[in-house]
Amino acid sequence: MKLVATPTSPYARKVRVALAEKNIPFELVVDSPWEPTSTVPEVNPLGKVPVLITDDGETFFDSPVIVAWLETLGADPRLIPADAREAVRVRQLEGLADGITDATVAIVLEGRRPEDKRSEDVIGRQLQKIERGLDRLEQLASGRTWLHGDHMSIGDIAAAVTAGFIELRVPHVDWRAGRPALTTLVERMFERDSFKDTVPPAG
């Protein structure tokens, strides 16, 4: 099994953490879709990472799809509940965290535009999404050990990944401020080997 990814992709990190937690062996193939020689479009027509390539050559792309496929392998721990309705609730947590990541990516990309072409309005709207999303995660984490149920789920992994990505790319956004429950959850996740082993490089 191969995972095509970049070391800094938060979406790929979420999948890498899930693979590590489940002790599923895989080969990490580093390939940036931003490079002109990238082969990512050959395995994902959308030209995005991560992409999972199974041993029989089947490909899965978009991180929620990859995580859902990993769940079909039967490797513990389960990161998405078996119960259909509970699974939807956990997937919504994942979607919330991924949405915060999406907004962070949008800010990064806007910041790379020439200064005279940047839109402060666009950046401001994305910052509002981030703050609202983080506030919702704080509400959900309050009084709980995990965001859903009595054990770690993909929602917890996604929340910690997005917090780490904010620290990496928009460090002026203090995701911890006024969010003690979320901070406790994320810091606990950061102590797991799966997170320590997937810390993205700076720059």
VENLIN-V538156 format. One record per residue. N is the residue number from 1. PHI is phi in radians with two decimals (NA if undefined). NEAR is the number of other ideal C-beta (glycine too) atoms within 10 Angstrom. Layout:
BEGIN
N/PHI/NEAR + N/PHI/NEAR
END
This chain:
BEGIN
1/NA/14 + 2/-2.17/15 + 3/-2.10/21 + 4/-1.52/26 + 5/-2.83/23 + 6/-2.06/21 + 7/-1.12/14 + 8/-1.73/15 + 9/-1.17/22 + 10/-1.19/24 + 11/-1.18/24 + 12/-1.19/26 + 13/-1.09/28 + 14/-1.01/28 + 15/-1.18/29 + 16/-1.09/24 + 17/-1.13/25 + 18/-1.06/23 + 19/-1.08/22 + 20/-1.16/17 + 21/-1.09/20 + 22/-1.57/17 + 23/0.98/10 + 24/-1.66/13 + 25/-1.23/6 + 26/-2.78/17 + 27/-1.83/9 + 28/-1.51/16 + 29/-1.88/16 + 30/-1.43/11 + 31/-2.68/17 + 32/-1.57/15 + 33/-1.17/17 + 34/-1.39/8 + 35/-1.46/10 + 36/-1.11/4 + 37/-1.63/6 + 38/-1.06/15 + 39/-1.78/13 + 40/-0.98/23 + 41/-1.05/11 + 42/-1.29/12 + 43/-1.94/19 + 44/-2.47/19 + 45/-1.04/10 + 46/-1.44/11 + 47/1.17/14 + 48/-2.22/17 + 49/-1.97/24 + 50/-1.51/24 + 51/-2.30/27 + 52/-1.75/26 + 53/-2.00/18 + 54/-1.33/13 + 55/-1.11/8 + 56/-1.70/6 + 57/1.60/7 + 58/-1.30/9 + 59/-2.02/15 + 60/-2.30/20 + 61/-2.35/20 + 62/1.46/16 + 63/-1.00/29 + 64/-1.09/17 + 65/-1.17/12 + 66/-1.09/22 + 67/-1.08/23 + 68/-1.08/17 + 69/-1.19/14 + 70/-1.02/23 + 71/-1.12/18 + 72/-1.29/7 + 73/-1.39/10 + 74/1.40/8 + 75/-1.44/15 + 76/-1.46/8 + 77/-1.44/11 + 78/-1.19/17 + 79/-1.90/24 + 80/-2.25/22 + 81/-1.02/19 + 82/-1.24/8 + 83/-1.14/11 + 84/-1.05/7 + 85/-1.23/7 + 86/-1.16/14 + 87/-1.09/18 + 88/-1.09/11 + 89/-1.11/16 + 90/-1.21/22 + 91/-1.14/20 + 92/-1.18/12 + 93/-1.06/22 + 94/-1.06/25 + 95/-1.11/14 + 96/-1.10/21 + 97/-1.12/28 + 98/-1.11/22 + 99/-1.13/17 + 100/-1.12/28 + 101/-1.09/27 + 102/-0.99/17 + 103/-1.14/23 + 104/-1.14/24 + 105/-1.04/17 + 106/-1.07/17 + 107/-1.15/21 + 108/-1.05/14 + 109/-1.15/11 + 110/-1.13/16 + 111/-1.19/12 + 112/-1.51/8 + 113/-1.26/11 + 114/-0.93/6 + 115/-0.96/6 + 116/-1.34/5 + 117/-1.96/7 + 118/-1.25/13 + 119/-1.94/10 + 120/-1.16/8 + 121/-1.15/9 + 122/-1.08/14 + 123/-1.07/16 + 124/-1.09/11 + 125/-1.13/13 + 126/-1.18/21 + 127/-1.09/17 + 128/-1.11/11 + 129/-1.06/17 + 130/-1.08/22 + 131/-1.11/16 + 132/-1.13/14 + 133/-1.13/22 + 134/-1.13/25 + 135/-1.10/13 + 136/-1.17/16 + 137/-1.09/27 + 138/-1.08/18 + 139/-1.04/12 + 140/-1.22/19 + 141/-1.44/21 + 142/-1.08/13 + 143/1.31/7 + 144/-2.24/13 + 145/-1.44/13 + 146/-2.19/17 + 147/-1.18/25 + 148/-2.60/20 + 149/1.23/17 + 150/-1.94/7 + 151/-2.65/12 + 152/-1.08/21 + 153/-2.28/24 + 154/-1.12/31 + 155/-1.12/25 + 156/-1.14/28 + 157/-1.09/27 + 158/-1.11/33 + 159/-1.11/30 + 160/-1.21/25 + 161/-1.10/31 + 162/-1.17/28 + 163/-1.09/26 + 164/-1.13/21 + 165/-1.22/24 + 166/-1.06/23 + 167/-1.05/16 + 168/-1.30/17 + 169/-1.80/17 + 170/-2.32/20 + 171/-1.09/9 + 172/-1.27/6 + 173/-1.55/16 + 174/-1.59/12 + 175/-1.20/26 + 176/-1.39/17 + 177/-1.02/10 + 178/1.26/12 + 179/-2.30/20 + 180/-1.14/12 + 181/-1.20/16 + 182/-1.12/24 + 183/-1.05/16 + 184/-1.07/15 + 185/-1.08/25 + 186/-1.16/24 + 187/-1.09/12 + 188/-1.16/15 + 189/-1.15/20 + 190/-1.07/14 + 191/-1.43/9 + 192/-1.30/17 + 193/-1.02/10 + 194/-1.08/18 + 195/-1.48/21 + 196/-1.06/10 + 197/-1.42/10 + 198/-2.14/20 + 199/-1.07/12 + 200/-1.26/18 + 201/-1.20/8 + 202/-1.26/6 + 203/1.72/5
END
